[in-house]
Amino acid sequence: MNPKRVGVLVSGRGSNLQALLDACVGEFPARVVRVISNIPGVYALERAAAAGVPTTVISHRGKERAAYDAELRAVLEADGVDIVCLAGFMRVVGAGFLGGWPVLNVHPALLPAFPGMHGVRQAIEYGVVQAGATVHLVDAGVDTGPILAQGSVAVKADDTEESLAARILPLEHKLLVQALRQVAEGRVVVRGGRAVVELGVGERRWWG
């Protein structure tokens, strides 16, 4: 089976992108074929270029969401992308972007707790003893889609937002690669709004 073609959307340093680039070699069932950033000059673009992956910058400034989503979609469709990963992409994609392919997002919190921009900060402010990361399928809400993978770390008494985020980040890398493998192998179905990883293949996937 040919590897699935993956487009990755980024906005910053690209450490989750790097995890995908490192994983998508050999017998891994996916390959990154395009990286798109909404911000020029970010380090994620350098990571992609170093790996020989084509990059595109599409600024969101001054554009309505539907128009911006259409621009993103046009580039990814031209590359024959099968799966989209949001890897530190600091924009919300609309319903018009989602149809026809699975879109994965990695979020630094144990969803459904602490959705949105500041999951790590909220975890500390609420005094939780466990924080973590979630990879989920994107739907029309904000961090509300079916969960594919989660992992946790203990919150230390002296943690800051920065120190806790640094301990969560390797977990994000691991979970995103794990979830991409499951989706690329066709082992993810959604039943009743919940993602289920199948041992076999052949069922209709949620995005079909």
C-alpha positions, 0 to 999 in steps of 0.5 A, a space after each residue: 500500500 502506498 503511503 498516505 500523503 500528509 499536509 501539515 499546517 504550522 505557525 511556529 517552531 515546528 517541533 511536532 512537525 519535526 516529530 512527523 518528519 522523523 517518523 514518516 520514513 521507511 515502512 511508516 504508512 504516511 509521508 509529509 508532502 507539504 507544509 503550510 504556515 500562516 506566518 512567514 519566517 517561522 522555524 517550522 519552514 526551515 525544518 521542512 526545507 531541511 527535510 526536502 518537503 515543499 513549503 507554502 506561506 499563506 497569510 491569514 491577515 485581512 481574510 475571512 475564514 472561509 476564503 482563507 480555508 479555501 486557499 489552504 484547501 486548494 494547495 493541499 488538494 493540488 498536492 493530493 493530500 489524504 490527511 491533514 495535521 495541525 501541528 501548532 497551527 494557531 488558527 481555527 479551520 472552518 467546516 468548509 475545510 474539513 470535508 473529505 479528509 481526516 484532520 488531526 490536531 494535537 492539543 496540550 491538555 487532557 480534553 475535554 478539559 481546557 480547550 482553546 489557546 492556553 490549555 497548560 496555563 489553565 491546568 496550572 491555574 485550576 490546580 490539577 495534579 495531572 495534565 497532558 496532551 490529546 490528539 483528536 480529529 477536528 470537527 466544527 467546534 474548538 478542540 471538541 472532535 473525537 479523541 484518538 490518543 491521550 497521555 498525562 504527566 504529573 503537575 509539580 508544585 513548582 511548575 510554571 506554564 513554561 516548565 509544564 509545557 516543556 514536559 508535555 511537549 515530548 508527549 505531544 510528539 509521541 501521540 501525534 505520530 501514533 495517531 497519524 499511523 492509526 489513521 493512515 493505516 485505516 484503523 480509525 472509525 467513529 461511532 456515536 461521536 467517539 473514535 475507535 481504533 480497529 484491529 482490522 481494516 475495511 470499515 468506512 471511515 468518518 471522513 468518507 
